[in-house]
Amino acid sequence: MSFEGIVEIFTTDLDEAVNAYLKDGWELLAINPGKEYPMYSVGRRGTKKGKLKISSEALKKASRKS
């Protein structure tokens, strides 16, 4: 699993909080031993920024206008 793209991390020992975050689309990053209970770390990925896809037809139209 890659942590690339994780923009926010939340750590807690509450099972209910972890389950709420997971239902909201966060990802479980780690489970570590705590003093009394396990510590859960969940992360949220940012929006994906990819290349803008432009159709060949749109490129042809744009080249005709210039």
Buried (B, 14 or more C-beta within 10 A) or exposed (E): EEEEEBEEEBBBBEEEBBEEBEEEEBBEBEEEEEEEEEBBBBBBBEEEEEEEEEEEEEEEEEEEEE
